[in-house]
Amino acid sequence: MSETREQIGLESRVSGARGVSGGAHAPPANVFTVLHIDDDPNDIELLRAAASRAKAHFNLQNVEDGEKAIAYLTGAGMYADRHSFPLPALILLDIKMPRATGLEMLKWIRQNPEFVHLPVVVLSGSELHEDIRQAYAIGANSYLIKPLGFEALVDLVRDVKAVWLHKWVSPAQ
């Protein structure tokens, strides 16, 4: 896996998630929000657990598809309460999803002026060069391959936090 990252020229591995609430409670004002867009419940729980183990203190919000992601980002429907569902400082995006693919979601994000500068890290199981090429062409800030082992995921979470969340100011702050 690290060879793949080196081959595609990634700055480093990415990490993030706090491993606590998925949106039922409002995060403290000084905590970054990370929006995780992934339809696999196992991946969602693994990311939560890895974030907890990594002591990555951020508010991890999960949505299962592009429609819910758009609703979350625009504050529509159940996501209208920005205290409970703050705008994210980072998006972790899977590309293999139902309804709208991650690449379609990425395109939507980059076409909306409000979100054009929002960092998006693709976190996918796909190592296909065409998927990687398309993600960067559409505007992904980074493309990371989901690691196989739990400890590797914990390391990825630490790296994501260190690389992406230290240099961005959360829109909710």
matplotlib code that plots the C-alpha trace (Angstrom):
import matplotlib.pyplot as plt

x = [0.0, 2.8, 4.3, 1.0, 0.9, 4.5, 3.7, 0.8, 2.8, 0.8, 2.1, 1.3, -1.4, -4.5, -6.4, -9.3, -12.4, -13.1, -14.9, -17.8, -21.0, -22.3, -24.2, -26.7, -24.8, -23.2, -19.4, -17.4, -16.7, -13.0, -13.4, -13.1, -15.8, -15.0, -17.7, -17.2, -19.2, -19.2, -22.0, -20.2, -21.3, -18.2, -15.9, -17.7, -17.3, -13.7, -12.9, -14.7, -12.7, -9.4, -10.1, -10.8, -7.6, -5.6, -7.0, -8.0, -10.4, -12.7, -16.4, -17.0, -20.2, -21.2, -23.6, -24.2, -24.6, -24.3, -27.9, -27.4, -24.0, -25.6, -28.3, -25.7, -23.5, -26.4, -28.1, -31.3, -33.9, -32.6, -29.2, -30.5, -29.3, -25.7, -25.0, -25.6, -24.4, -21.6, -20.0, -16.9, -13.3, -12.5, -14.4, -13.4, -15.0, -15.4, -15.8, -17.8, -21.3, -24.9, -27.1, -24.3, -20.7, -18.0, -16.6, -20.0, -20.1, -16.6, -17.7, -20.7, -18.5, -16.0, -18.8, -20.3, -18.5, -19.3, -17.3, -14.7, -11.9, -13.1, -10.4, -11.6, -9.6, -10.7, -10.5, -11.2, -10.5, -9.9, -6.3, -7.3, -5.1, -8.2, -10.1, -7.1, -6.6, -10.2, -10.4, -7.4, -8.7, -12.0, -10.3, -9.5, -6.8, -5.5, -6.3, -5.7, -6.2, -8.1, -5.5, -6.1, -5.1, -6.6, -3.3, -2.6, -6.0, -5.1, -1.9, -3.8, -6.2, -3.2, -1.7, -5.0, -5.4, -1.8, -1.8, -5.3, -6.7, -3.8, -3.8, -7.5, -9.9, -13.2, -16.1, -18.0, -15.4]
y = [0.0, 2.5, 1.8, 2.7, 6.0, 6.8, 5.9, 8.3, 11.1, 11.6, 14.0, 11.6, 9.3, 11.0, 10.5, 11.7, 11.0, 11.4, 8.1, 9.6, 11.1, 10.8, 14.0, 13.6, 16.1, 19.4, 19.4, 21.8, 25.0, 24.3, 20.9, 20.4, 18.6, 15.9, 14.7, 11.1, 10.1, 6.3, 3.7, 0.8, 0.5, -1.5, 1.2, 3.8, 1.9, 1.1, 4.7, 5.7, 3.1, 4.1, 7.8, 6.9, 4.9, 7.6, 10.2, 12.3, 14.7, 15.9, 15.6, 12.8, 13.1, 10.3, 10.2, 7.1, 8.6, 11.7, 12.9, 13.0, 14.6, 17.4, 17.8, 18.0, 20.5, 22.7, 22.5, 21.0, 18.9, 17.2, 18.9, 22.4, 22.8, 24.0, 23.7, 19.9, 19.5, 22.1, 22.7, 20.4, 21.4, 18.3, 15.7, 12.0, 10.6, 7.0, 6.8, 3.6, 4.4, 4.0, 6.8, 9.3, 8.0, 9.7, 11.2, 12.8, 14.1, 15.5, 17.2, 18.8, 20.1, 21.7, 23.3, 25.0, 28.3, 27.8, 24.5, 24.9, 25.4, 22.7, 20.0, 16.6, 13.5, 10.5, 7.4, 4.5, 0.8, 1.3, 1.3, 1.7, 4.3, 5.6, 6.2, 8.0, 10.1, 11.1, 12.1, 14.4, 15.8, 16.7, 18.3, 15.9, 17.2, 13.8, 10.2, 7.5, 3.8, 2.2, 0.2, -3.4, -3.6, -1.7, -0.2, 1.0, 2.8, 4.3, 5.6, 7.0, 8.8, 10.4, 11.5, 12.9, 15.0, 16.2, 17.0, 18.4, 19.6, 21.6, 24.1, 24.7, 26.8, 25.2, 27.1, 26.7, 28.6]
z = [0.0, 0.8, -2.6, -4.2, -2.3, -3.4, -7.0, -7.2, -5.4, -2.3, 0.3, 3.2, 4.5, 5.8, 9.0, 11.0, 13.1, 16.6, 17.2, 19.2, 18.1, 14.6, 14.8, 17.6, 19.8, 19.0, 19.1, 21.2, 19.4, 19.1, 17.5, 13.7, 11.9, 9.4, 7.0, 6.1, 3.0, 2.8, 2.4, 4.1, 7.7, 8.5, 7.1, 9.1, 12.4, 11.7, 11.0, 14.2, 16.2, 14.5, 15.3, 18.9, 19.2, 17.5, 19.9, 16.9, 18.6, 15.9, 15.3, 12.8, 10.8, 8.5, 5.6, 3.4, -0.1, -2.3, -1.7, 2.1, 1.6, -0.4, 2.2, 4.9, 3.1, 2.1, 5.5, 4.1, 6.0, 9.1, 8.7, 9.0, 12.6, 12.1, 15.8, 15.6, 12.0, 11.4, 8.1, 7.8, 7.8, 5.8, 3.7, 3.5, 0.4, -0.8, -4.6, -4.8, -3.6, -4.7, -6.2, -6.8, -7.0, -5.0, -8.3, -9.0, -5.4, -5.8, -9.0, -7.2, -4.4, -6.8, -8.9, -5.8, -4.9, -1.2, -1.1, -3.8, -1.3, 1.1, 1.3, 0.0, 0.6, -1.3, 0.9, -1.3, -1.7, -5.4, -6.5, -10.2, -11.9, -13.8, -10.5, -9.1, -12.2, -12.4, -8.7, -9.1, -12.4, -10.7, -7.8, -5.0, -2.7, -2.0, -2.8, -0.2, -0.4, 2.5, 4.5, 5.2, 8.9, 11.8, 13.1, 9.5, 9.6, 13.0, 11.5, 8.5, 10.8, 12.7, 9.4, 8.0, 11.2, 11.1, 7.4, 6.8, 10.1, 11.5, 8.6, 8.1, 10.2, 10.7, 9.1, 12.3, 14.3]

ax = plt.figure().add_subplot(projection="3d")
ax.plot(x, y, z, "-o")
ax.set_aspect("equal")
plt.show()
